[in-house]
């Protein structure tokens, strides 16, 4: 089927191209039809033609570890293939026809003539090429950011779940515990106790609460003391003594301490006194658990703000790189725990503070550390070292994982290159890292062998 200038004018890039130049394009081109399921190009095949889809639809896909990822769906009036001044030489993926198509092809051997004689046509195609690169890069960078955000969100949800669940459990336990207070209060109010006896017990209890001793008992030692205390309480008439032992020993109140309370209280009052003491300590213990859980949540939120550099202007500021690295480690802590990875930090004290875009530089730590974790088997080891090297801050991140194959070492910073399966990487992570480092006039290098891969980042101090 023949196509006219009017048909080509439907393409936005060609609206302002003179008719005679479009006619030249038609005269030098040829049209080929493709059936659904056929491939216009397959991975590795040479790209020798500029292509314009006149009819139908084509999916551009790349293959990663046996799976296919859709990059773009192309429809009528879409320009593709090689373009003037493009360095594209072979296909990195597959162009699959998903609806019967007609495509106009112009062989690249005509590009020299086009550039020499048809300025507006050349300009429109070059403009299209730059827009295509910009769009593809933006989409993949966004995909990489969303993937990184997904990882951090999963980690954050995991980290927040533990203290949030602890607070919920403690709140329910406190509610249940306080429901028994009226009955216990009635028994307390019915006893006849001297002021001296009250002061003695009060001083002992609240000294334990306000100056809570460190509980460093080993498990075997604690079990022995629990058995000893339970036996002592039973011998002195305390029913369900086992319910008291855990709380008392949490505050290092063993049989010797309880015996002291017994000696300072009247026999008729001892059981009520012990019940009241356990009640106070249990309340204090639950409140401590809620307080500790809320502190953990507060710490995580603080780390998030530090990581994202919220509430700060997007400009370079003097930065302690250790803060960003530590925040990143907190964000990825769940992955360390899941794979039981040992972490070694060798941070040089009093490092100079280079001027950095903080949120961007934290993306560097996230990508490098996360990749290192993925590269290691269970019970791996990660070493992070910082130091001053002349006019640079040097950061090394070393893992004992599988290593990077020698044939891939020179490709890892290339856009879209990844050895990860679909859904686990876009191939833009390390490209983003290198771009951020270049933005800071720094340098990144990698050395790798099986069992030892080291990324070295150098950031200028001035």
PLY file of the C-alpha trace (Angstrom):
ply
format ascii 1.0
element vertex 462
property float x
property float y
property float z
element edge 461
property int vertex1
property int vertex2
end_header
0.00 0.00 0.00
1.24 3.48 -0.88
1.41 6.22 1.72
1.28 9.91 0.94
2.74 13.09 2.38
-0.63 13.68 4.01
-0.28 10.37 5.89
3.20 11.28 7.14
1.97 14.70 8.28
-0.12 12.87 10.91
3.15 12.18 12.71
3.70 15.08 15.17
7.45 15.21 14.44
6.79 15.79 10.73
4.18 18.57 10.97
6.67 21.32 10.10
8.82 19.34 7.67
8.56 20.61 4.05
6.56 18.41 1.69
9.45 17.79 -0.71
11.56 16.37 2.12
8.77 14.00 3.15
8.40 12.96 -0.48
12.13 12.17 -0.54
11.59 9.99 2.54
8.74 8.15 0.80
10.74 7.67 -2.40
13.79 6.22 -0.61
11.81 3.97 1.75
10.01 0.68 1.39
7.00 -0.76 3.24
6.91 -4.21 4.80
3.96 -6.04 6.39
4.15 -8.24 9.51
1.65 -10.72 10.93
0.71 -10.96 14.58
3.30 -13.01 16.49
6.17 -12.22 14.13
9.26 -10.28 15.20
10.50 -7.13 13.52
13.78 -7.51 15.40
15.24 -9.97 17.87
17.96 -9.45 20.45
21.40 -9.02 18.91
20.19 -8.46 15.35
21.65 -5.40 13.58
19.49 -2.28 13.34
20.05 -0.85 9.88
16.81 1.03 9.31
14.79 3.96 10.52
11.26 2.63 10.99
7.83 4.27 11.07
4.81 2.22 12.12
2.00 3.07 9.72
-0.46 0.48 10.96
-0.68 -2.01 13.85
1.01 -2.36 17.24
4.40 -3.65 18.39
5.71 -4.49 21.87
9.33 -3.70 22.73
10.59 -6.19 25.32
13.88 -7.07 26.95
14.83 -10.44 28.38
16.28 -10.88 31.86
17.07 -14.35 33.23
14.55 -16.06 30.97
11.72 -13.58 31.60
10.43 -10.74 29.43
9.85 -7.16 30.52
7.73 -4.79 28.44
9.62 -1.55 27.76
7.19 0.19 25.46
4.12 -0.40 23.32
4.38 1.27 19.88
1.37 2.11 17.72
0.58 3.88 14.43
2.63 7.00 13.55
5.46 5.99 15.88
9.08 6.47 14.83
11.62 3.83 15.84
14.78 2.08 14.76
18.10 3.80 14.14
18.13 7.59 13.71
20.68 10.09 12.32
23.71 10.47 14.64
22.49 7.58 16.80
25.08 5.07 17.99
22.49 2.31 18.09
23.83 -0.67 16.16
22.05 -3.78 17.39
18.85 -4.63 19.20
19.01 -5.05 22.99
15.57 -6.69 23.03
12.67 -7.95 20.94
10.12 -6.13 18.77
7.08 -8.41 18.72
4.09 -7.72 16.47
0.92 -7.94 18.54
-1.41 -6.73 15.78
-0.90 -7.06 12.02
1.36 -4.15 11.07
2.74 -2.16 8.16
6.10 -0.47 8.69
7.97 2.02 6.53
11.75 1.45 6.51
14.54 3.84 5.46
18.00 2.26 5.33
20.67 4.16 7.23
22.81 4.32 4.07
20.59 7.28 3.05
21.34 9.25 6.26
24.33 11.08 4.80
22.19 12.37 1.92
19.42 13.31 4.36
21.76 15.29 6.61
23.31 17.09 3.64
20.12 18.02 1.77
17.12 17.81 4.09
17.75 19.91 7.18
14.21 20.07 8.61
13.67 16.31 8.25
17.02 15.62 9.90
16.27 18.10 12.68
12.89 16.51 13.43
14.42 13.02 13.66
17.31 14.15 15.87
14.83 15.95 18.11
12.78 12.76 18.26
15.90 10.78 19.19
16.76 13.06 22.11
13.15 12.96 23.33
13.16 9.17 23.08
16.36 8.84 25.10
15.08 11.31 27.68
11.75 9.52 28.02
13.30 6.07 28.25
15.85 7.20 30.81
13.23 9.01 32.87
10.90 5.99 32.88
13.65 3.61 33.93
15.08 5.95 36.55
11.56 6.33 37.93
11.16 2.56 37.86
14.46 2.17 39.72
13.40 4.75 42.30
10.05 3.05 42.79
11.80 -0.28 43.16
14.16 1.21 45.74
11.19 2.82 47.48
9.42 -0.52 47.48
12.40 -2.18 49.14
12.66 0.57 51.74
8.90 0.52 52.33
8.96 -3.23 52.86
11.86 -2.86 55.26
10.22 0.02 57.07
6.93 -1.87 57.38
8.86 -4.82 58.77
10.79 -2.68 61.26
7.70 -0.73 62.37
5.61 -3.86 62.74
7.65 -5.17 65.67
7.36 -2.13 67.99
3.79 -1.45 66.84
2.79 -5.04 67.67
4.62 -4.77 70.99
2.68 -1.60 71.86
-0.58 -3.27 70.92
0.18 -6.34 73.05
1.30 -4.20 75.97
-1.77 -1.98 75.76
-4.06 -5.02 75.84
-2.09 -6.50 78.73
-2.28 -3.21 80.64
-6.03 -2.98 80.08
-6.50 -6.54 81.34
-4.17 -5.91 84.27
-5.97 -2.74 85.35
-9.35 -4.48 85.21
-8.35 -6.33 88.41
-7.38 -3.15 90.27
-10.74 -2.51 92.04
-10.73 -5.97 93.63
-7.06 -5.68 94.67
-7.59 -2.14 95.95
-10.39 -3.39 98.22
-8.06 -5.96 99.80
-5.28 -3.40 100.25
-7.62 -0.94 101.96
-8.83 -3.61 104.36
-5.41 -4.35 105.90
-4.05 -2.69 108.99
-0.50 -1.62 108.31
1.84 0.78 110.08
3.32 3.87 108.47
6.80 2.48 109.11
5.92 -0.73 107.27
4.52 1.25 104.32
7.66 3.40 104.08
9.96 0.37 104.17
8.15 -1.41 101.33
7.64 1.81 99.36
11.32 2.72 99.53
12.39 -0.75 98.45
9.98 -0.96 95.52
10.40 2.50 94.09
14.14 2.37 94.49
14.00 -0.69 92.22
11.76 1.13 89.76
13.69 4.41 89.66
17.11 2.75 89.73
16.29 -0.44 87.92
19.33 -2.74 88.16
20.82 -4.27 85.01
19.56 -7.81 84.63
22.56 -9.76 83.31
21.57 -13.19 84.57
22.26 -16.11 82.28
19.32 -18.32 81.37
20.39 -21.18 83.65
20.95 -18.79 86.56
17.55 -17.18 86.04
15.77 -20.53 85.91
17.43 -21.55 89.17
16.38 -18.30 90.86
12.81 -18.64 89.53
12.55 -22.14 91.00
14.05 -20.95 94.28
11.69 -17.94 94.51
8.62 -19.98 93.56
9.41 -22.53 96.26
9.98 -19.78 98.85
6.65 -18.07 98.02
4.74 -21.36 98.18
6.26 -22.12 101.56
5.00 -18.74 102.79
1.43 -19.26 101.63
1.40 -17.53 98.21
-0.98 -19.25 95.80
-0.03 -19.47 92.12
3.49 -18.39 93.05
4.74 -19.07 89.51
2.74 -16.03 88.31
4.90 -13.73 90.46
8.42 -14.99 89.80
8.96 -13.57 86.28
7.99 -10.02 87.23
10.01 -10.04 90.47
13.15 -11.31 88.74
12.78 -8.74 85.93
13.50 -6.22 88.69
16.19 -8.48 90.24
14.01 -9.21 93.27
14.97 -12.76 94.19
14.11 -14.83 97.26
16.56 -12.82 99.39
14.83 -9.50 98.60
11.32 -10.94 99.04
12.45 -12.42 102.36
13.48 -8.92 103.46
9.98 -7.65 102.60
8.50 -10.50 104.61
10.64 -9.63 107.61
9.49 -6.00 107.45
5.78 -6.74 107.19
3.32 -8.32 109.55
2.48 -11.94 108.74
-1.19 -11.10 108.24
-0.31 -8.42 105.68
2.38 -10.21 103.69
0.15 -11.82 101.03
-1.65 -8.51 100.29
1.70 -6.69 100.25
3.22 -9.16 97.79
0.16 -8.91 95.54
0.33 -5.11 95.59
4.09 -5.11 94.87
3.63 -7.45 91.91
0.79 -5.26 90.69
2.93 -2.09 90.77
5.92 -3.77 89.12
3.77 -5.33 86.38
2.26 -1.92 85.55
5.74 -0.39 85.46
7.01 -3.20 83.26
4.20 -2.81 80.71
4.65 0.98 80.61
8.38 0.46 80.01
7.58 -1.86 77.09
5.23 0.72 75.55
7.81 3.45 76.12
10.57 1.37 74.51
8.38 0.51 71.51
7.39 4.14 70.96
11.06 5.17 71.19
11.86 2.62 68.50
9.16 4.02 66.21
10.39 7.55 66.88
13.93 6.45 66.05
12.79 4.90 62.77
10.88 8.04 61.78
13.97 10.10 62.60
16.06 7.81 60.41
13.58 8.19 57.55
13.77 11.98 57.80
17.55 11.78 57.87
17.61 9.41 54.89
15.23 11.45 52.72
16.55 14.77 54.04
13.00 16.00 54.60
12.37 19.65 55.50
15.66 20.67 53.87
16.32 22.71 50.76
17.56 20.68 47.74
21.05 22.14 47.67
24.52 20.98 48.57
25.30 21.30 52.26
28.17 20.17 54.47
27.29 16.60 55.38
28.44 13.94 57.81
28.37 10.91 55.50
28.17 8.57 58.50
24.65 9.81 59.28
23.36 8.84 55.82
25.10 5.46 55.86
23.72 4.65 59.32
20.21 5.70 58.28
20.46 3.49 55.21
21.57 0.54 57.34
18.52 1.03 59.57
16.27 1.06 56.51
17.81 -2.20 55.27
18.14 -3.83 58.69
15.41 -6.38 57.95
17.48 -7.76 55.05
20.54 -8.10 57.26
18.49 -10.03 59.83
16.76 -12.21 57.24
20.08 -13.37 55.76
21.98 -13.25 59.07
24.62 -10.99 57.56
27.44 -9.77 59.80
28.18 -6.07 59.53
31.56 -4.47 60.23
31.85 -0.67 60.34
35.24 1.02 60.36
34.36 4.71 60.44
37.17 7.23 60.78
36.39 9.82 63.45
36.22 13.54 62.75
36.04 13.19 58.98
35.69 16.46 57.05
32.15 17.16 55.88
31.98 17.55 52.08
29.18 19.52 50.43
26.63 17.03 49.11
23.09 16.67 47.85
22.11 14.56 50.84
19.04 12.72 49.53
20.84 11.87 46.28
23.98 10.60 47.98
21.83 8.40 50.23
20.55 6.70 47.05
24.16 5.70 46.40
24.45 3.96 49.78
21.07 2.26 49.30
21.96 0.82 45.88
25.46 -0.32 46.83
24.51 -1.87 50.19
21.33 -3.48 48.85
23.23 -4.98 45.89
25.89 -6.30 48.27
23.23 -7.99 50.43
21.64 -9.59 47.35
25.05 -10.87 46.22
25.71 -12.71 49.49
24.48 -16.07 50.70
23.10 -16.62 54.18
25.53 -15.62 56.96
27.57 -13.36 54.70
29.78 -10.48 55.78
29.64 -6.81 54.80
32.43 -4.35 55.62
31.98 -0.58 55.32
35.04 1.62 55.76
35.41 5.39 55.65
38.61 7.40 55.62
40.23 10.63 54.43
42.42 10.24 51.36
44.19 13.51 50.52
41.43 15.87 49.34
38.79 13.14 49.21
36.52 11.19 51.52
36.86 7.51 50.62
34.09 5.00 51.29
34.55 1.29 50.57
31.77 -1.29 50.68
33.02 -4.88 50.56
30.97 -8.08 50.51
32.00 -11.73 50.43
29.33 -12.72 47.90
29.47 -14.42 44.54
31.42 -11.66 42.85
30.89 -10.03 39.45
31.87 -12.17 36.44
34.87 -10.77 34.59
32.89 -10.46 31.37
30.36 -8.19 33.13
32.69 -5.98 35.18
32.92 -3.33 32.45
29.15 -3.29 31.86
27.72 -2.88 35.35
27.42 0.91 35.09
25.74 0.74 31.66
22.06 1.73 31.52
19.64 -1.24 31.61
22.36 -3.80 32.28
21.45 -6.16 35.09
21.98 -9.79 36.02
18.87 -9.78 38.23
15.59 -11.36 37.20
12.51 -9.41 36.15
11.02 -7.47 39.06
14.29 -7.39 40.98
16.17 -4.83 38.96
15.79 -2.42 36.06
19.47 -2.15 35.25
19.48 1.52 36.23
20.64 1.27 39.85
24.38 1.47 39.28
23.93 3.86 36.35
22.08 6.18 38.76
24.87 5.71 41.32
27.54 6.70 38.81
25.52 9.71 37.64
25.10 10.95 41.23
28.81 10.47 41.94
29.68 12.37 38.75
27.27 15.10 39.82
29.44 15.53 42.91
32.68 15.47 40.86
33.58 12.22 42.55
34.65 8.79 41.36
33.44 5.22 41.79
35.44 2.07 41.09
34.83 -1.64 41.54
37.07 -4.65 41.95
35.69 -8.13 42.18
36.59 -11.76 42.56
34.65 -14.64 44.05
34.23 -13.98 47.75
35.33 -10.33 47.64
33.69 -7.44 45.78
34.60 -3.87 46.70
32.99 -0.66 45.53
35.09 2.41 46.29
33.50 5.85 46.28
35.64 8.99 46.46
33.97 12.34 47.16
35.88 15.63 47.03
36.05 17.50 50.31
36.07 20.97 48.71
0 1
1 2
2 3
3 4
4 5
5 6
6 7
7 8
8 9
9 10
10 11
11 12
12 13
13 14
14 15
15 16
16 17
17 18
18 19
19 20
20 21
21 22
22 23
23 24
24 25
25 26
26 27
27 28
28 29
29 30
30 31
31 32
32 33
33 34
34 35
35 36
36 37
37 38
38 39
39 40
40 41
41 42
42 43
43 44
44 45
45 46
46 47
47 48
48 49
49 50
50 51
51 52
52 53
53 54
54 55
55 56
56 57
57 58
58 59
59 60
60 61
61 62
62 63
63 64
64 65
65 66
66 67
67 68
68 69
69 70
70 71
71 72
72 73
73 74
74 75
75 76
76 77
77 78
78 79
79 80
80 81
81 82
82 83
83 84
84 85
85 86
86 87
87 88
88 89
89 90
90 91
91 92
92 93
93 94
94 95
95 96
96 97
97 98
98 99
99 100
100 101
101 102
102 103
103 104
104 105
105 106
106 107
107 108
108 109
109 110
110 111
111 112
112 113
113 114
114 115
115 116
116 117
117 118
118 119
119 120
120 121
121 122
122 123
123 124
124 125
125 126
126 127
127 128
128 129
129 130
130 131
131 132
132 133
133 134
134 135
135 136
136 137
137 138
138 139
139 140
140 141
141 142
142 143
143 144
144 145
145 146
146 147
147 148
148 149
149 150
150 151
151 152
152 153
153 154
154 155
155 156
156 157
157 158
158 159
159 160
160 161
161 162
162 163
163 164
164 165
165 166
166 167
167 168
168 169
169 170
170 171
171 172
172 173
173 174
174 175
175 176
176 177
177 178
178 179
179 180
180 181
181 182
182 183
183 184
184 185
185 186
186 187
187 188
188 189
189 190
190 191
191 192
192 193
193 194
194 195
195 196
196 197
197 198
198 199
199 200
200 201
201 202
202 203
203 204
204 205
205 206
206 207
207 208
208 209
209 210
210 211
211 212
212 213
213 214
214 215
215 216
216 217
217 218
218 219
219 220
220 221
221 222
222 223
223 224
224 225
225 226
226 227
227 228
228 229
229 230
230 231
231 232
232 233
233 234
234 235
235 236
236 237
237 238
238 239
239 240
240 241
241 242
242 243
243 244
244 245
245 246
246 247
247 248
248 249
249 250
250 251
251 252
252 253
253 254
254 255
255 256
256 257
257 258
258 259
259 260
260 261
261 262
262 263
263 264
264 265
265 266
266 267
267 268
268 269
269 270
270 271
271 272
272 273
273 274
274 275
275 276
276 277
277 278
278 279
279 280
280 281
281 282
282 283
283 284
284 285
285 286
286 287
287 288
288 289
289 290
290 291
291 292
292 293
293 294
294 295
295 296
296 297
297 298
298 299
299 300
300 301
301 302
302 303
303 304
304 305
305 306
306 307
307 308
308 309
309 310
310 311
311 312
312 313
313 314
314 315
315 316
316 317
317 318
318 319
319 320
320 321
321 322
322 323
323 324
324 325
325 326
326 327
327 328
328 329
329 330
330 331
331 332
332 333
333 334
334 335
335 336
336 337
337 338
338 339
339 340
340 341
341 342
342 343
343 344
344 345
345 346
346 347
347 348
348 349
349 350
350 351
351 352
352 353
353 354
354 355
355 356
356 357
357 358
358 359
359 360
360 361
361 362
362 363
363 364
364 365
365 366
366 367
367 368
368 369
369 370
370 371
371 372
372 373
373 374
374 375
375 376
376 377
377 378
378 379
379 380
380 381
381 382
382 383
383 384
384 385
385 386
386 387
387 388
388 389
389 390
390 391
391 392
392 393
393 394
394 395
395 396
396 397
397 398
398 399
399 400
400 401
401 402
402 403
403 404
404 405
405 406
406 407
407 408
408 409
409 410
410 411
411 412
412 413
413 414
414 415
415 416
416 417
417 418
418 419
419 420
420 421
421 422
422 423
423 424
424 425
425 426
426 427
427 428
428 429
429 430
430 431
431 432
432 433
433 434
434 435
435 436
436 437
437 438
438 439
439 440
440 441
441 442
442 443
443 444
444 445
445 446
446 447
447 448
448 449
449 450
450 451
451 452
452 453
453 454
454 455
455 456
456 457
457 458
458 459
459 460
460 461
